[in-house]
């Protein structure tokens, strides 16, 4: 009697599986991963083989050595889904400065960084306060609504439209393009690869129109004008233009949006911490850092070893993919005591790795912090509390760690 061949057992530490994020079971899996095998080679996954790094120090080590661990899209890019075969087969080359090594990375980052500097961000404050107040004042009190749609998406998409000088009445397109651009699961389905490529081309065409408009007068402060004035970016190839748009849109949208949602969900989960914040709004700046740590809106980044090396006794070969799980390092017990819980007065909350580390640290971190601090301040001014009704629907993927929907009801305190 013939017997069916047994399927190989799934690696318990393959933390790229989408269901552990959709079902919100990642914390216990990563806790075991850190305790039993903090650096682990996953031989087979939906994205191919990779080294899985889950603790704080090895991740900082890798981030600190960009010449040894490359971010370049030509070697393997910055997410677990990057795949050179698919790049070639589907013409998915989307170089962006976060997926470049110096000196290319240095020149392009230097071009856009001033737009996110301290003085520029300070100048944004009044408009962010006004916009946040308008959104909050439009919300019903005592009636259920989706916080993700009405608050998180509305505020972050509005900021993106302002930064790019994008047509206000079309701003919902930015959210749609961000969702497609950051969805790592799509590469597993050839049909969805085509859909994603079409959406990215649609985005590229829309921004190419804005590029042509700004050519006549590139003196503005919007990011398109900034690129046009930069020697490092004014003559980008089409695929590089699209790549950098994906970076700036996903980086400016998904990360802040999901931290905003974690404010409503996380503080509802820890009502004692919420009560401390409501009693002392002076805790807001630190609470924002703690929420960004706890949520970790981008769960990982990836690097490729360019030569044989070693990390804590593990032999890494040239060409190996090294995935740094920020979502786990932000709960590393050796750095963050009781890291699976929100503690709004946590003394070292700012040590989180949610913005990355080293030369690729998030260029827009100050803008994200401004938006989040303003949201919490404006909620406090109005003495508003978001009460969660039921569990959220979560993003089923290992890259963007976020919420699709979150039903809440506002009350006064």
C-alpha positions as CSV (number, residue, x, y, z in Angstrom):
1,X,0.0,0.0,0.0
2,X,1.5,3.3,-1.1
3,X,2.0,6.0,1.6
4,X,2.0,9.7,1.0
5,X,5.3,11.5,1.5
6,X,5.2,13.5,4.8
7,X,5.4,17.2,4.4
8,X,8.5,18.7,6.2
9,X,7.6,20.2,9.5
10,X,7.3,24.0,9.4
11,X,10.1,25.8,11.2
12,X,8.6,27.1,14.5
13,X,10.9,30.2,14.2
14,X,9.8,31.1,10.7
15,X,8.3,34.4,11.8
16,X,7.5,35.5,8.3
17,X,4.2,33.6,8.4
18,X,1.3,36.1,7.9
19,X,-1.1,34.4,10.2
20,X,0.9,35.2,13.4
21,X,0.4,38.9,12.7
22,X,-3.2,38.5,11.5
23,X,-4.0,36.5,14.7
24,X,-1.8,38.7,16.9
25,X,0.1,35.7,18.3
26,X,3.6,37.0,17.4
27,X,4.7,38.0,21.0
28,X,4.9,34.4,22.4
29,X,6.6,33.1,19.3
30,X,9.3,35.8,19.4
31,X,9.7,35.4,23.1
32,X,10.7,31.8,22.6
33,X,12.7,32.7,19.5
34,X,14.8,35.2,21.6
35,X,15.2,32.7,24.5
36,X,16.0,29.5,22.5
37,X,17.5,30.7,19.2
38,X,18.0,34.5,19.0
39,X,19.9,34.1,15.7
40,X,18.4,31.3,13.6
41,X,18.7,30.2,10.0
42,X,15.3,29.5,8.4
43,X,16.0,27.1,5.5
44,X,12.6,27.4,3.9
45,X,9.8,30.0,4.1
46,X,7.3,31.7,1.8
47,X,10.1,34.1,0.9
48,X,13.0,31.7,0.7
49,X,15.8,31.1,3.2
50,X,16.9,33.8,5.6
51,X,18.8,34.4,8.9
52,X,16.4,35.6,11.6
53,X,17.8,38.1,14.1
54,X,15.5,38.8,17.1
55,X,17.5,40.5,19.8
56,X,18.7,44.1,20.1
57,X,22.5,43.9,20.0
58,X,22.9,41.8,16.9
59,X,20.5,44.0,15.0
60,X,22.3,47.2,16.0
61,X,25.6,45.4,15.0
62,X,24.3,44.6,11.5
63,X,22.8,48.1,11.1
64,X,26.2,49.6,12.1
65,X,28.1,47.9,9.2
66,X,26.5,49.0,5.9
67,X,29.6,48.0,4.0
68,X,29.3,44.4,5.2
69,X,25.5,44.1,5.3
70,X,24.1,45.7,2.2
71,X,20.8,47.5,1.8
72,X,21.1,47.7,-2.0
73,X,18.2,46.5,-4.1
74,X,20.8,45.0,-6.4
75,X,21.9,42.6,-3.6
76,X,18.5,41.9,-2.1
77,X,16.9,45.1,-0.8
78,X,15.4,46.0,2.5
79,X,12.5,43.6,3.0
80,X,12.2,39.9,3.3
81,X,10.1,39.8,0.0
82,X,12.9,41.2,-2.2
83,X,13.8,38.7,-4.8
84,X,16.2,39.2,-7.7
85,X,14.5,36.5,-9.8
86,X,11.2,38.2,-9.5
87,X,12.8,41.6,-10.2
88,X,14.1,40.4,-13.5
89,X,11.1,38.3,-14.5
90,X,8.5,41.0,-13.7
91,X,10.7,44.1,-14.2
92,X,10.1,44.9,-10.5
93,X,13.2,47.0,-10.1
94,X,12.3,49.8,-7.7
95,X,15.5,51.3,-6.4
96,X,15.0,53.8,-3.6
97,X,17.5,55.5,-1.4
98,X,16.7,53.3,1.6
99,X,17.6,50.4,-0.7
100,X,20.9,51.8,-1.7
101,X,24.4,51.8,-0.2
102,X,26.7,54.8,0.0
103,X,27.6,56.9,-1.9
104,X,24.2,56.7,-3.9
105,X,22.3,56.5,-0.7
106,X,24.1,59.5,0.9
107,X,23.4,61.8,-2.0
108,X,19.7,61.1,-2.3
109,X,19.0,61.1,1.5
110,X,20.9,64.4,1.8
111,X,18.6,65.8,-0.8
112,X,15.3,65.2,1.0
113,X,16.6,65.3,4.6
114,X,16.3,69.1,5.0
115,X,12.5,68.8,4.4
116,X,12.3,66.9,7.6
117,X,14.7,69.0,9.7
118,X,13.9,70.6,13.1
119,X,13.0,74.0,11.7
120,X,10.9,72.7,8.9
121,X,9.0,70.3,11.3
122,X,8.4,73.2,13.8
123,X,6.9,75.2,10.9
124,X,4.4,72.4,10.3
125,X,3.1,72.5,13.8
126,X,0.3,75.0,13.5
127,X,-1.2,73.4,10.4
128,X,-1.0,69.9,11.9
129,X,-2.8,71.2,15.1
130,X,-5.5,72.8,13.0
131,X,-6.0,69.7,10.8
132,X,-6.0,67.3,13.7
133,X,-8.5,69.5,15.6
134,X,-10.8,69.6,12.5
135,X,-10.7,65.8,12.2
136,X,-11.4,65.2,15.9
137,X,-14.2,67.8,16.0
138,X,-15.9,66.0,13.1
139,X,-16.2,62.7,15.0
140,X,-19.3,61.5,16.8
141,X,-19.4,61.1,20.5
142,X,-21.0,57.9,21.8
143,X,-21.4,56.3,18.4
144,X,-19.2,53.6,16.9
145,X,-16.9,54.4,14.0
146,X,-13.7,53.0,12.4
147,X,-10.7,54.8,14.0
148,X,-8.4,53.6,11.2
149,X,-10.5,55.2,8.5
150,X,-11.7,58.3,10.2
151,X,-8.6,59.3,12.2
152,X,-5.4,57.4,11.3
153,X,-5.8,57.3,7.5
154,X,-7.3,60.8,7.3
155,X,-4.5,62.5,9.2
156,X,-1.6,60.7,7.7
157,X,-2.9,60.9,4.1
158,X,-3.6,64.6,4.6
159,X,0.0,65.1,5.8
160,X,1.4,63.2,2.7
161,X,-0.7,65.3,0.4
162,X,0.7,68.5,1.9
163,X,4.3,67.2,1.8
164,X,4.1,66.3,-1.9
165,X,1.8,69.1,-3.0
166,X,-0.6,66.4,-4.1
167,X,-4.1,67.3,-5.2
168,X,-6.1,67.4,-2.0
169,X,-9.3,65.9,-3.6
170,X,-7.4,62.9,-4.8
171,X,-5.5,62.2,-1.5
172,X,-7.2,58.8,-1.0
173,X,-5.1,57.5,-3.8
174,X,-2.0,57.9,-1.6
175,X,-3.5,55.5,0.9
176,X,-4.3,53.0,-1.9
177,X,-0.8,53.2,-3.4
178,X,0.8,52.9,0.1
179,X,-1.2,49.7,0.8
180,X,-0.1,48.1,-2.5
181,X,3.5,49.3,-2.2
182,X,4.0,47.9,1.3
183,X,2.3,44.5,0.8
184,X,5.0,41.9,0.9
185,X,2.5,39.0,0.5
186,X,1.7,39.9,-3.1
187,X,4.9,38.4,-4.5
188,X,3.6,35.0,-3.6
189,X,0.8,35.3,-6.2
190,X,1.7,36.0,-9.8
191,X,-1.7,37.5,-10.5
192,X,-1.3,39.9,-7.6
193,X,2.2,40.9,-8.8
194,X,0.7,42.2,-12.0
195,X,-2.0,44.1,-10.0
196,X,0.7,45.7,-7.8
197,X,2.8,46.6,-10.8
198,X,-0.2,48.3,-12.4
199,X,-0.9,50.3,-9.3
200,X,2.7,51.4,-9.0
201,X,2.7,52.5,-12.6
202,X,-0.5,54.4,-12.0
203,X,1.2,56.2,-9.1
204,X,4.3,56.9,-11.2
205,X,2.2,58.4,-14.0
206,X,0.3,60.7,-11.5
207,X,3.5,61.9,-9.9
208,X,5.2,62.3,-13.3
209,X,2.5,64.8,-14.1
210,X,3.3,66.7,-11.0
211,X,7.0,66.6,-11.9
212,X,6.3,68.2,-15.2
213,X,4.2,70.9,-13.6
214,X,6.9,71.7,-11.1
215,X,9.6,71.9,-13.8
216,X,8.2,75.3,-14.7
217,X,8.8,76.5,-11.2
218,X,10.7,74.2,-8.8
219,X,11.0,76.8,-6.1
220,X,8.4,75.3,-3.8
221,X,9.0,73.4,-0.5
222,X,7.1,70.3,-1.5
223,X,9.1,67.1,-2.0
224,X,8.7,67.0,-5.8
225,X,10.3,70.5,-6.0
226,X,13.0,69.4,-3.6
227,X,13.9,66.5,-5.8
228,X,14.0,68.6,-8.9
229,X,16.5,71.0,-7.3
230,X,18.8,68.1,-6.2
231,X,21.7,67.0,-8.4
232,X,21.3,63.5,-6.9
233,X,17.6,63.1,-7.8
234,X,16.6,65.5,-10.6
235,X,17.6,63.0,-13.3
236,X,16.3,59.7,-11.8
237,X,15.3,56.9,-14.1
238,X,11.5,56.1,-14.1
239,X,12.0,53.0,-11.9
240,X,14.1,54.9,-9.4
241,X,11.4,57.7,-9.3
242,X,8.7,55.1,-8.5
243,X,11.0,53.4,-5.9
244,X,11.5,56.6,-4.0
245,X,7.8,57.4,-4.2
246,X,7.0,54.1,-2.6
247,X,9.6,54.7,0.1
248,X,8.3,58.2,1.0
249,X,4.6,57.2,0.7
250,X,4.8,53.9,2.7
251,X,7.2,55.4,5.2
252,X,5.1,58.5,5.6
253,X,1.8,56.7,5.7
254,X,1.8,53.2,7.0
255,X,4.1,53.8,9.9
256,X,2.4,56.9,11.4
257,X,-1.0,55.6,10.6
258,X,-0.5,52.3,12.5
259,X,1.1,54.1,15.5
260,X,-2.0,56.3,15.6
261,X,-4.2,53.2,15.7
262,X,-2.0,51.7,18.4
263,X,-2.7,54.7,20.6
264,X,-6.4,53.9,20.6
265,X,-6.0,50.1,20.8
266,X,-3.0,49.9,23.1
267,X,-4.2,52.4,25.7
268,X,-7.6,50.8,25.8
269,X,-5.8,47.5,26.5
270,X,-3.9,49.1,29.4
271,X,-6.4,51.3,31.1
272,X,-4.2,52.0,34.1
273,X,-1.6,53.5,31.7
274,X,-4.3,55.5,29.9
275,X,-5.4,56.9,33.2
276,X,-1.9,58.1,34.0
277,X,-1.7,59.8,30.7
278,X,-5.1,61.5,31.1
279,X,-4.0,62.7,34.5
280,X,-0.7,64.1,33.3
281,X,-0.5,65.3,29.7
282,X,3.1,66.1,30.3
283,X,3.8,62.4,29.7
284,X,2.6,62.7,26.1
285,X,6.1,62.9,24.4
286,X,7.4,59.8,26.2
287,X,4.1,58.0,25.7
288,X,4.4,58.6,21.9
289,X,7.9,56.9,22.0
290,X,6.5,54.0,24.0
291,X,3.6,53.5,21.6
292,X,5.9,53.5,18.6
293,X,8.1,50.9,20.4
294,X,5.2,48.7,21.4
295,X,3.5,48.8,18.0
296,X,6.7,48.7,15.8
297,X,4.8,49.7,12.6
298,X,7.4,48.1,10.3
299,X,8.1,44.7,11.8
300,X,11.5,44.1,10.0
301,X,14.1,45.2,7.7
302,X,16.5,43.0,5.7
303,X,20.1,43.2,4.7
304,X,22.4,41.0,2.5
305,X,25.8,39.9,3.5
306,X,28.4,40.9,0.8
307,X,31.1,38.6,2.2
308,X,31.5,35.7,4.6
309,X,31.3,36.8,8.2
310,X,30.1,35.8,11.6
311,X,27.5,37.1,14.1
312,X,27.8,35.8,17.6
313,X,29.4,32.5,16.4
314,X,27.0,32.0,13.5
315,X,28.6,31.7,10.1
316,X,27.0,34.0,7.6
317,X,27.8,33.4,3.9
318,X,28.1,36.0,1.2
319,X,24.7,36.4,-0.3
320,X,22.8,35.3,2.7
321,X,19.7,37.3,3.6
322,X,19.7,38.7,7.2
323,X,16.3,39.8,8.5
324,X,16.3,42.1,11.5
325,X,13.1,41.8,13.5
326,X,12.6,45.2,15.0
327,X,9.3,44.0,16.5
328,X,11.2,41.5,18.6
329,X,14.2,43.7,19.5
330,X,11.7,46.2,20.8
331,X,10.6,43.6,23.3
332,X,14.1,42.3,24.1
333,X,14.1,41.6,27.9
334,X,17.7,42.7,28.2
335,X,16.8,46.2,27.1
336,X,13.1,46.7,27.8
337,X,11.8,45.3,31.1
338,X,8.2,44.0,30.7
339,X,8.5,44.9,27.0
340,X,5.3,43.2,25.9
341,X,3.3,45.8,27.9
342,X,2.8,49.6,27.4
343,X,4.4,51.6,30.1
344,X,4.0,55.3,29.2
345,X,6.6,56.5,31.7
346,X,9.2,53.9,30.5
347,X,12.6,55.6,31.0
348,X,14.3,54.1,27.9
349,X,11.3,54.2,25.5
350,X,13.4,56.2,23.0
351,X,15.8,53.3,22.6
352,X,13.3,51.6,20.4
353,X,14.4,50.5,16.9
354,X,11.1,51.3,15.1
355,X,12.8,54.0,13.1
356,X,15.8,51.8,12.4
357,X,19.4,52.5,13.4
358,X,22.5,54.0,11.7
359,X,22.6,55.5,8.2
360,X,19.2,54.3,7.3
361,X,17.3,55.6,10.3
362,X,13.9,56.9,9.2
363,X,14.4,60.3,7.6
364,X,10.9,61.4,8.5
365,X,10.9,60.4,12.2
366,X,10.4,64.0,13.4
367,X,7.3,64.4,11.2
368,X,5.9,61.1,12.6
369,X,6.5,62.2,16.1
370,X,4.9,65.6,15.4
371,X,1.7,64.0,14.1
372,X,1.5,61.6,17.0
373,X,2.2,64.1,19.8
374,X,-0.3,66.5,18.2
375,X,-3.0,63.8,18.1
376,X,-2.5,63.0,21.8
377,X,-2.4,66.7,22.8
378,X,-5.6,67.5,20.9
379,X,-7.4,64.5,22.4
380,X,-6.3,65.6,25.8
381,X,-7.4,69.2,25.2
382,X,-10.9,67.9,24.4
383,X,-10.7,65.3,27.2
384,X,-11.6,62.6,24.7
385,X,-11.1,58.9,25.2
386,X,-11.2,56.2,22.5
387,X,-13.0,53.1,23.8
388,X,-12.4,50.0,21.6
389,X,-15.4,47.9,20.7
390,X,-14.2,44.4,19.8
391,X,-10.8,43.2,18.4
392,X,-9.3,45.0,15.3
393,X,-8.8,43.5,11.9
394,X,-5.0,43.3,11.5
395,X,-2.8,43.4,8.4
396,X,-1.9,39.7,7.6
397,X,1.8,40.3,6.7
398,X,5.2,40.3,8.3
399,X,6.3,43.8,7.1
400,X,3.8,46.5,7.8
401,X,2.5,45.7,11.3
402,X,-0.8,47.4,11.4
403,X,-4.6,47.5,11.6
404,X,-7.1,47.4,8.7
405,X,-10.0,48.5,10.9
406,X,-10.6,49.3,14.6
407,X,-14.1,50.1,15.8
408,X,-14.2,52.6,18.7
409,X,-16.6,54.9,20.5
410,X,-15.5,58.2,21.9
411,X,-16.4,59.4,25.4
412,X,-15.4,62.3,27.6
413,X,-13.4,62.0,30.8
